[in-house]
């Protein structure tokens, strides 16, 4: 037990920002069980306000919030407390937003659903703890297919809108969508 307490940071304050109230409540309970002092916010405005008021040592912020971007909350956190350890969570991850989150000061970027142990590991990891590369990374074809599927879902399964956003001919997109996903 003494080793666990020695490894713990002195300040265990944690801000959780997510617009999914059920998931937020579950994560808050899980993080409290792991020794964090949790404050919750359900939107970007409330998250930024709590960041300024509380200046927590740790934060877990959803990227897409009902009233704005979690990146705005990351900026508010870094302004209130430059050493705040921020992890960005999202179900709509892509390289551009991951880069933006890291540039704004996030220490990690996790895809939902992430479990509490993964989040704690990200929040408490030092810079030397790099995860090993995956043994079987996705192929380029699979990554492309996943991206197309994500944009298609974001466009409410509207083929014309998806094709416009991907700068692709509608018929080409229809052929891609009709095929099965490529192998890993």
DAFENFEN-V942226 format. One record per backbone hydrogen bond with DSSP energy under -0.5 kcal/mol. NH is the residue of the N-H (numbers start at 1). CO is the residue of the C=O. E is the energy in kcal/mol with one decimal. If there is no record, write none. Layout:
# DAFENFEN-V942226
NH;CO;E, NH;CO;E
This chain:
# DAFENFEN-V942226
5;1;-2.2, 6;2;-2.1, 7;3;-1.7, 8;4;-1.0, 12;10;-0.7, 14;37;-2.6, 15;58;-2.0, 16;14;-0.5, 16;39;-2.7, 17;60;-2.6, 18;41;-2.0, 21;19;-1.0, 24;20;-2.8, 25;21;-2.3, 26;22;-2.1, 27;23;-2.7, 28;24;-2.4, 29;25;-2.2, 30;26;-2.3, 31;27;-2.6, 32;28;-2.3, 33;29;-2.1, 34;30;-0.8, 35;32;-1.8, 36;31;-2.3, 37;12;-2.5, 38;36;-0.8, 39;14;-2.5, 41;16;-2.0, 47;43;-2.4, 48;44;-2.7, 49;45;-2.1, 50;46;-2.7, 51;47;-2.2, 52;48;-2.1, 53;49;-2.5, 54;50;-3.2, 55;50;-0.6, 55;51;-1.7, 58;13;-1.4, 59;85;-2.2, 60;15;-2.7, 61;87;-2.5, 62;17;-2.6, 63;89;-2.5, 65;63;-0.7, 65;68;-2.2, 68;65;-1.3, 70;63;-3.4, 72;69;-1.1, 73;69;-0.7, 74;70;-2.2, 75;71;-2.1, 76;72;-2.0, 77;73;-2.6, 78;74;-2.5, 79;75;-2.1, 80;76;-2.3, 81;77;-2.9, 84;81;-2.2, 85;57;-2.7, 86;84;-0.8, 86;105;-0.5, 87;59;-2.5, 88;108;-2.3, 89;61;-2.8, 90;110;-1.7, 98;94;-2.0, 99;95;-2.6, 100;96;-2.3, 101;97;-2.6, 102;98;-2.2, 103;99;-2.6, 104;100;-1.8, 105;102;-1.0, 106;101;-2.7, 107;86;-3.0, 108;86;-1.1, 110;88;-2.9, 112;90;-2.6, 119;115;-1.9, 120;116;-2.8, 121;117;-2.4, 122;118;-2.1, 123;119;-2.7, 124;120;-2.2, 125;121;-1.0, 129;126;-1.7, 130;128;-1.7, 137;134;-0.5, 143;139;-2.4, 144;140;-2.4, 145;141;-2.4, 146;142;-2.8, 147;143;-2.3, 148;144;-2.4, 149;145;-2.6, 150;146;-2.4, 151;147;-2.4, 152;148;-2.5, 153;149;-2.3, 154;150;-2.4, 155;151;-1.7, 156;153;-1.7, 157;152;-2.6, 158;155;-1.0, 159;157;-0.8, 162;158;-2.4, 163;159;-2.8, 164;160;-2.1, 165;161;-2.5, 166;162;-2.2, 167;163;-0.6, 167;164;-0.9, 168;163;-2.7, 173;169;-2.2, 174;170;-2.4, 175;171;-2.1, 176;172;-2.2, 177;173;-2.7, 178;174;-1.6, 179;175;-0.9, 179;176;-0.7
